[in-house]
Amino acid sequence: MIVVRRVRPRPQTRRQSDIDSMFLNMLGANTAGERNRRPMWRPPVEVFETEDTLEVVAEIAGMDPNQFDIVLEGDVLTIQGERPDPCDASNRSYHIARIGYGPFGVEFRLPFQVDSDVAEATYENGFLRISLKRVQGVTIVPKRVIPQNQN
């Protein structure tokens, strides 16, 4: 299976910010605000197309539909939000920790042009589904004009 990733280059300032955040998370931050902040996690996402639409399905359980920020800007779709931690215990000893809490985000480039005016998003049973209608291309066939003799 061949996977083609269409990614535009990130701005240099964003790369530096990402590297700084990574080191702060690994080493522990110096300020109280940074120490309590959780790193951003990425939910599992499926993107597939049907005859008329591009479908995006993200598995993000335990959310309220109003807690999502879905932004379609040009050919980039961004899904962001923050999943609250249901437990209040601050002193925990984890045996397995695979559920992401706190801020999350996913961003990807759309493979074709979509009509943002008819985009729909639904959230049900822990799955966020975004349906984007494909803009139908118009093929213009040039009309050939044959000049007539003026005799």
N, C-alpha and C positions, 0 to 999 in steps of 0.2 A: 504494500500500500504506500503510495506516495502522498505526502502531506506538504502542501504549499502554504507557507505563511506569508501573508501580505501585511507587512508592518512598515510604517513610515518611521524614519529615524526620530528618536526623542531629542528634544532640545538639550544642549550641553548642560544647562543649569539644572534641568530635571535629573540628569544622570548623576551629577554631583550631589544633589539632594537625596537621591535614592541610596548612594554609597554612604553618605553621612548617616542616614537613618539606619542602615544595616549595621554600621559600626556601633552606633549608640545602643541598638538593641542587643548586640553581642556583648558589649562591654558593660552595659548598664549605664543609664543616663545620670548626669550630675544633678539635674534639677528635679524637684518633686513632680512637676507636671509631666516631664518626659518619662520619669520612672513608672508612673501609673498608666501611661498610654500604651495600648496594645498595638502591635504591628498590623498592617492591613493584610487581610487574607483574600483569597480568590475562590469564589464558589465554582462548582463544576457546571459547565455550560455545554449545551449542544446547539449547533447552528446548522440548519439544513434548509433546502429550498424545495418548494412544491412548484406546480406549474405556474401559479400566479403570485406566490408570496415567498418571503424569506422568513423562516420561523426561528426564533431564539428561545430556548428553554433553559432556565437556570434553576438549580436545586438550592433553595434557601428557605429552610424550615424555620418556624417560630417567629415569623414576622407579621406585621400589620401591613396591609397594602399601601398605607400612606407613608411608610418608612422607606420607600424606594425613591431614588432619584434616577430617572431614565432620561438621558439626553441624546438626541440625534443631531449631530452637528456635521454638516457636509456628508462625508461618507464614513464617519466614525460614530459608532454606537457605544455609549458609556452607561453602565449600570453601577450605581453606588448606593451605599446605605450603611446602617450600623445595626447589628443584631445584638440585643441586650443579653447579658448573662443572667439566666434564671436563678442562679445560686448567689447568695450574698456572702458566703463564707470567704474570708480573705486569707485564712491560714489553711491551705489545702495541701494534701500530699497525693499527687496524681499517680495512678498506676498506668492508665492509658489516657491520652489527651489528643483526640483527633477532631473535635468539633470546634470550629472557629467561631469566636465571639468578638464583638467589637466592630470596628470599621472594616468594610469589604469593598471591593471594586473589581470590575472587569471592563476592558475596553478592547474593541476590535474594529477593523475596517470592513465595510460592507463590500461584497463582491460585485454588486451592480447597483444601479440607481433605484431608489425606492421613493414612494409618495408619502412624505411625512404627514400630510394632512389626514390620511386615513389609517394611521398607525394605531394599533390596539394592544393594550397590555392587560392581562388578567393574572390573578394570583389565587391559586386553589391547591389545597393539600400540600403545601410546601414547595410548589413549583410556580415560578414566575414565567409566564409565556408571553412573548412579544411577537406580534404578527405584523410584518411590513409588506405592503403591497408593492409588487414590482411595477416600475414604470415601463410600459410597453414601448419599445422602440418603434419609430416610424421610419420606414424605408422610403426614400424619395427616389423615384425612377425618373431620370431626366428625360424630358420630352424632346424628341429630335424634330427640329423644324427644317423642312426642306424648302429652299427658296424656289419660287415658280418663275418661269421665263416670262419676261414682259414684252414679248414680240407681238 
